[in-house]
C-alpha cells in the first residue's frame, strides 16, 4: 500500500477525525442526495444505479474531508 493510502487510512482511524468526517458526510451527502436524486426517490424510481449514486453522495464528502484532515496533520508534522 502506498504511503499516501496508509496516511489516509491512519487519518480516518483517529476518533475525532472520523466523527467529523462522518458528520460532514451525513450533512453533505443528504443535501446532494436531495438535490440530485430527490425526484427519483419521490417517484419511486430507485434501482441499483440510484443506490450506488446515493452511496457515492456520502462516500465522496467523507473522503474529501478526510483528505483535508490528513493534509492538516501532515502540515503539523512538517512544522515540528
DSSP file (Angstrom, degrees, kcal/mol; ACC not computed):
  #  RESIDUE AA STRUCTURE BP1 BP2  ACC     N-H-->O    O-->H-N    N-H-->O    O-->H-N    TCO  KAPPA ALPHA  PHI   PSI    X-CA   Y-CA   Z-CA
    1    1 A X              0   0    0      0, 0.0     5,-0.0     0, 0.0     0, 0.0   0.000 360.0 360.0 360.0 139.1    0.0    0.0    0.0
    2    2 A X     >  -     0   0    0      1,-0.1     4,-2.3     4,-0.0     5,-0.2  -0.245 360.0-113.7 -70.7 160.8    1.4    3.4   -0.9
    3    3 A X  H  > S+     0   0    0      1,-0.2     4,-2.9     2,-0.2     5,-0.2   0.894 116.4  57.3 -60.6 -40.2    2.3    5.9    1.8
    4    4 A X  H  > S+     0   0    0      1,-0.2     4,-2.4     2,-0.2    -1,-0.2   0.933 108.6  44.6 -57.4 -48.3   -0.5    8.2    0.8
    5    5 A X  H  > S+     0   0    0      2,-0.2     4,-2.5     1,-0.2    -1,-0.2   0.876 112.3  52.4 -66.7 -36.9   -3.1    5.5    1.3
    6    6 A X  H  X S+     0   0    0     -4,-2.3     4,-2.7     2,-0.2    -2,-0.2   0.931 111.4  46.7 -62.0 -44.5   -1.6    4.5    4.6
    7    7 A X  H  X S+     0   0    0     -4,-2.9     4,-2.4     2,-0.2    -2,-0.2   0.886 111.7  51.1 -64.7 -38.8   -1.7    8.1    5.8
    8    8 A X  H  X S+     0   0    0     -4,-2.4     4,-2.1    -5,-0.2    -2,-0.2   0.923 113.1  45.1 -63.8 -44.1   -5.3    8.4    4.6
    9    9 A X  H  X S+     0   0    0     -4,-2.5     4,-1.5     2,-0.2    -2,-0.2   0.909 112.4  51.4 -65.8 -42.8   -6.3    5.3    6.5
   10   10 A X  H  X S+     0   0    0     -4,-2.7     4,-0.6     1,-0.2    -2,-0.2   0.896 110.6  49.4 -62.0 -40.4   -4.4    6.4    9.6
   11   11 A X  H >< S+     0   0    0     -4,-2.4     3,-1.1     1,-0.2    -1,-0.2   0.923 109.4  50.9 -64.0 -45.1   -6.1    9.8    9.5
   12   12 A X  H 3< S+     0   0    0     -4,-2.1    -1,-0.2     1,-0.2    -2,-0.2   0.765 104.0  59.8 -66.2 -25.2   -9.6    8.2    9.1
   13   13 A X  H 3< S+     0   0    0     -4,-1.5     2,-0.4    -5,-0.1    -1,-0.2   0.641  77.5 102.6 -80.2 -13.8   -9.0    5.9   12.1
   14   14 A X  S <X S-     0   0    0     -3,-1.1     4,-3.1    -4,-0.6     5,-0.2  -0.583  74.9-136.3 -70.4 125.3   -8.4    8.8   14.5
   15   15 A X  H  > S+     0   0    0     -2,-0.4     4,-2.5     1,-0.2     5,-0.2   0.866 100.3  47.0 -54.5 -44.1  -11.7    9.1   16.5
   16   16 A X  H  > S+     0   0    0      2,-0.2     4,-2.0     1,-0.2    -1,-0.2   0.914 115.9  45.1 -66.2 -41.5  -12.0   12.8   16.4
   17   17 A X  H  > S+     0   0    0      2,-0.2     4,-2.8     1,-0.2     5,-0.2   0.921 112.6  51.8 -66.6 -44.1  -11.3   12.9   12.6
   18   18 A X  H  X S+     0   0    0     -4,-3.1     4,-2.6     1,-0.2    -2,-0.2   0.932 110.2  48.2 -59.6 -46.8  -13.6   10.0   12.0
   19   19 A X  H  X S+     0   0    0     -4,-2.5     4,-2.4    -5,-0.2    -1,-0.2   0.918 113.5  47.4 -60.5 -43.9  -16.5   11.7   13.8
   20   20 A X  H  X S+     0   0    0     -4,-2.0     4,-2.4     2,-0.2    -1,-0.2   0.917 112.5  48.9 -64.4 -43.4  -16.0   15.0   12.0
   21   21 A X  H  X S+     0   0    0     -4,-2.8     4,-2.6     1,-0.2    -2,-0.2   0.892 111.2  50.1 -64.1 -39.9  -15.8   13.2    8.6
   22   22 A X  H  X S+     0   0    0     -4,-2.6     4,-2.6    -5,-0.2    -2,-0.2   0.924 110.3  50.0 -64.4 -44.1  -19.0   11.3    9.3
   23   23 A X  H  X S+     0   0    0     -4,-2.4     4,-2.3     1,-0.2     5,-0.2   0.933 113.1  46.0 -60.1 -46.4  -20.8   14.4   10.3
   24   24 A X  H  X S+     0   0    0     -4,-2.4     4,-2.8     1,-0.2     5,-0.4   0.920 112.6  51.1 -61.9 -43.6  -19.7   16.2    7.1
   25   25 A X  H  X S+     0   0    0     -4,-2.6     4,-2.3     1,-0.2     5,-0.3   0.891 110.5  48.8 -62.6 -40.0  -20.6   13.2    5.0
   26   26 A X  H  X S+     0   0    0     -4,-2.6     4,-1.9     3,-0.2    -1,-0.2   0.936 116.6  41.3 -66.0 -46.0  -24.1   12.9    6.5
   27   27 A X  H  X S+     0   0    0     -4,-2.3     4,-2.0    -5,-0.2    -2,-0.2   0.970 123.2  36.9 -67.0 -54.0  -24.9   16.6    6.0
   28   28 A X  H  X S+     0   0    0     -4,-2.8     4,-2.9    -5,-0.2     5,-0.2   0.905 117.2  52.1 -68.5 -41.5  -23.4   17.0    2.6
   29   29 A X  H  X S+     0   0    0     -4,-2.3     4,-2.4    -5,-0.4    -1,-0.2   0.889 109.7  49.6 -62.4 -39.3  -24.5   13.6    1.4
   30   30 A X  H  X S+     0   0    0     -4,-1.9     4,-2.5    -5,-0.3    -1,-0.2   0.921 112.8  46.9 -64.9 -43.7  -28.1   14.2    2.4
   31   31 A X  H  X S+     0   0    0     -4,-2.0     4,-2.6     2,-0.2     5,-0.2   0.933 113.5  47.7 -64.1 -45.5  -28.1   17.6    0.6
   32   32 A X  H  X S+     0   0    0     -4,-2.9     4,-2.9     1,-0.2     5,-0.4   0.905 112.8  49.2 -62.0 -41.2  -26.5   16.1   -2.5
   33   33 A X  H  X S+     0   0    0     -4,-2.4     4,-2.3    -5,-0.2     5,-0.4   0.924 112.5  47.4 -64.7 -44.0  -29.0   13.2   -2.5
   34   34 A X  H  X S+     0   0    0     -4,-2.5     4,-0.9     3,-0.2     5,-0.2   0.926 118.6  40.6 -63.1 -44.8  -32.0   15.5   -2.0
   35   35 A X  H  < S+     0   0    0     -4,-2.6     4,-0.2    -5,-0.2    -2,-0.2   0.940 126.9  30.2 -70.3 -47.9  -30.8   17.9   -4.8
   36   36 A X  H  < S+     0   0    0     -4,-2.9    -3,-0.2    -5,-0.2    -2,-0.2   0.791 136.7  18.7 -87.5 -28.9  -29.6   15.4   -7.3
   37   37 A X  H  X S+     0   0    0     -4,-2.3     4,-2.3    -5,-0.4     5,-0.2   0.333  87.5 105.5-127.3   6.0  -31.8   12.3   -6.7
   38   38 A X  H  X S+     0   0    0     -4,-0.9     4,-2.8    -5,-0.4     5,-0.2   0.891  82.7  51.9 -56.7 -42.4  -34.8   13.6   -4.8
   39   39 A X  H  > S+     0   0    0     -4,-0.2     4,-2.4     1,-0.2     6,-0.2   0.913 110.0  48.2 -61.5 -44.1  -37.1   13.4   -7.8
   40   40 A X  H  >>S+     0   0    0      2,-0.2     5,-2.4     1,-0.2     4,-0.9   0.897 113.1  48.3 -63.5 -40.0  -36.1    9.8   -8.4
   41   41 A X  H  <5S+     0   0    0     -4,-2.3     3,-0.5     3,-0.2    -2,-0.2   0.926 112.0  48.3 -67.4 -44.4  -36.7    8.9   -4.8
   42   42 A X  H  <5S+     0   0    0     -4,-2.8    -2,-0.2     1,-0.2    -1,-0.2   0.898 113.2  48.0 -63.2 -40.6  -40.1   10.6   -4.6
   43   43 A X  H  <5S-     0   0    0     -4,-2.4    -1,-0.2    -5,-0.2    -2,-0.2   0.657 113.4-119.4 -73.6 -14.8  -41.2    8.9   -7.9
   44   44 A X  T  <5 +     0   0    0     -4,-0.9     2,-1.3    -3,-0.5    -3,-0.2   0.669  68.3 140.6  82.8  17.3  -40.0    5.6   -6.5
   45   45 A X      < +     0   0    0     -5,-2.4     2,-0.6    -6,-0.2    -1,-0.1  -0.356  23.9 142.4 -88.1  55.2  -37.5    5.1   -9.4
   46   46 A X        +     0   0    0     -2,-1.3     2,-0.2    -5,-0.2    -5,-0.0  -0.872  15.3 150.6-104.4 118.4  -34.9    3.7   -7.1
   47   47 A X     >  -     0   0    0     -2,-0.6     4,-2.4     1,-0.0     5,-0.2  -0.641  63.9 -77.8-128.3-171.2  -32.8    0.9   -8.6
   48   48 A X  H  > S+     0   0    0      1,-0.2     4,-2.3    -2,-0.2     5,-0.2   0.885 128.6  55.4 -60.3 -39.3  -29.2   -0.3   -8.0
   49   49 A X  H  > S+     0   0    0      1,-0.2     4,-1.7     2,-0.2    -1,-0.2   0.919 110.0  44.9 -60.7 -45.4  -27.8    2.5  -10.1
   50   50 A X  H  > S+     0   0    0      1,-0.2     4,-2.4     2,-0.2    -1,-0.2   0.894 110.9  54.1 -67.0 -40.2  -29.6    5.1   -8.0
   51   51 A X  H  X S+     0   0    0     -4,-2.4     4,-2.4     1,-0.2    -2,-0.2   0.879 107.1  51.3 -61.9 -38.1  -28.5    3.4   -4.8
   52   52 A X  H  X S+     0   0    0     -4,-2.3     4,-2.3     2,-0.2    -1,-0.2   0.891 109.5  50.3 -65.6 -39.0  -24.9    3.5   -5.9
   53   53 A X  H  X S+     0   0    0     -4,-1.7     4,-2.0     2,-0.2    -2,-0.2   0.898 109.8  50.8 -64.6 -40.0  -25.2    7.2   -6.6
   54   54 A X  H  X S+     0   0    0     -4,-2.4     4,-0.8     2,-0.2    -2,-0.2   0.929 110.1  49.5 -62.6 -44.7  -26.7    7.7   -3.1
   55   55 A X  H >X S+     0   0    0     -4,-2.4     4,-2.5     1,-0.2     3,-0.9   0.908 110.2  50.9 -60.4 -41.9  -23.7    5.8   -1.6
   56   56 A X  H 3X S+     0   0    0     -4,-2.3     4,-2.5     1,-0.2     5,-0.3   0.858 101.1  62.9 -64.2 -34.7  -21.3    7.9   -3.6
   57   57 A X  H 3< S+     0   0    0     -4,-2.0     4,-0.4     1,-0.2    -1,-0.2   0.765 113.5  35.2 -61.6 -24.1  -23.0   11.1   -2.3
   58   58 A X  H <X S+     0   0    0     -3,-0.9     4,-1.2    -4,-0.8    -2,-0.2   0.783 116.5  52.2 -97.2 -34.7  -22.0   10.1    1.2
   59   59 A X  H  X S+     0   0    0     -4,-2.5     4,-2.6     2,-0.2     5,-0.2   0.904 103.9  56.5 -70.0 -41.3  -18.6    8.5    0.4
   60   60 A X  H  X S+     0   0    0     -4,-2.5     4,-2.8     1,-0.2     5,-0.2   0.935 107.9  45.3 -62.3 -49.1  -17.2   11.4   -1.5
   61   61 A X  H  > S+     0   0    0     -4,-0.4     4,-2.5    -5,-0.3     5,-0.2   0.873 112.5  53.6 -63.5 -32.6  -17.6   14.1    1.2
   62   62 A X  H  X S+     0   0    0     -4,-1.2     4,-2.0     2,-0.2    -2,-0.2   0.949 112.5  43.3 -62.3 -47.4  -16.2   11.6    3.8
   63   63 A X  H  X S+     0   0    0     -4,-2.6     4,-2.4     2,-0.2    -2,-0.2   0.915 114.6  49.5 -65.3 -43.7  -13.1   11.1    1.6
   64   64 A X  H  X S+     0   0    0     -4,-2.8     4,-2.0     2,-0.2    -1,-0.2   0.920 112.2  47.0 -64.2 -44.0  -12.7   14.8    0.8
   65   65 A X  H  X S+     0   0    0     -4,-2.5     4,-2.0    -5,-0.2    -1,-0.2   0.872 112.2  51.3 -66.8 -34.4  -13.0   15.8    4.5
   66   66 A X  H  X S+     0   0    0     -4,-2.0     4,-2.8    -5,-0.2    -2,-0.2   0.878 106.5  54.3 -68.2 -36.9  -10.5   13.1    5.5
   67   67 A X  H  X S+     0   0    0     -4,-2.4     4,-2.6     2,-0.2    -2,-0.2   0.903 108.2  50.2 -61.6 -40.1   -8.1   14.3    2.8
   68   68 A X  H  X S+     0   0    0     -4,-2.0     4,-2.0     2,-0.2    -2,-0.2   0.916 111.8  47.2 -63.1 -42.9   -8.3   17.8    4.4
   69   69 A X  H  X S+     0   0    0     -4,-2.0     4,-2.4     2,-0.2    -2,-0.2   0.907 112.2  50.3 -64.3 -41.6   -7.7   16.4    7.9
   70   70 A X  H  X S+     0   0    0     -4,-2.8     4,-2.6     2,-0.2    -2,-0.2   0.914 109.5  50.4 -64.5 -42.5   -4.7   14.3    6.5
   71   71 A X  H  X S+     0   0    0     -4,-2.6     4,-2.2     1,-0.2    -1,-0.2   0.897 110.6  50.5 -62.0 -39.6   -3.2   17.4    4.8
   72   72 A X  H  X S+     0   0    0     -4,-2.0     4,-2.1     2,-0.2    -2,-0.2   0.910 110.3  49.0 -64.4 -42.4   -3.5   19.3    8.1
   73   73 A X  H  X S+     0   0    0     -4,-2.4     4,-2.3     1,-0.2    -2,-0.2   0.906 110.7  50.5 -64.1 -41.8   -1.8   16.5   10.0
   74   74 A X  H  X S+     0   0    0     -4,-2.6     4,-2.2     1,-0.2    -1,-0.2   0.899 109.2  51.3 -63.0 -39.7    1.0   16.3    7.5
   75   75 A X  H  X S+     0   0    0     -4,-2.2     4,-1.8     2,-0.2    -1,-0.2   0.897 109.5  50.6 -65.2 -39.4    1.5   20.1    7.8
   76   76 A X  H  X S+     0   0    0     -4,-2.1     4,-1.3     1,-0.2    -2,-0.2   0.915 109.7  50.1 -62.1 -43.4    1.7   19.9   11.6
   77   77 A X  H  < S+     0   0    0     -4,-2.3     3,-0.3     1,-0.2    -2,-0.2   0.901 109.6  51.0 -63.6 -40.7    4.3   17.1   11.4
   78   78 A X  H  < S+     0   0    0     -4,-2.2    -1,-0.2     1,-0.2    -2,-0.2   0.868 108.0  53.0 -65.4 -35.4    6.4   19.2    9.0
   79   79 A X  H  <        0   0    0     -4,-1.8    -1,-0.2     1,-0.2    -2,-0.2   0.784 360.0 360.0 -70.5 -26.9    6.3   22.2   11.3
   80   80 A X     <        0   0    0     -4,-1.3    -1,-0.2    -3,-0.3    -2,-0.2   0.482 360.0 360.0 -78.7 360.0    7.5   20.2   14.3
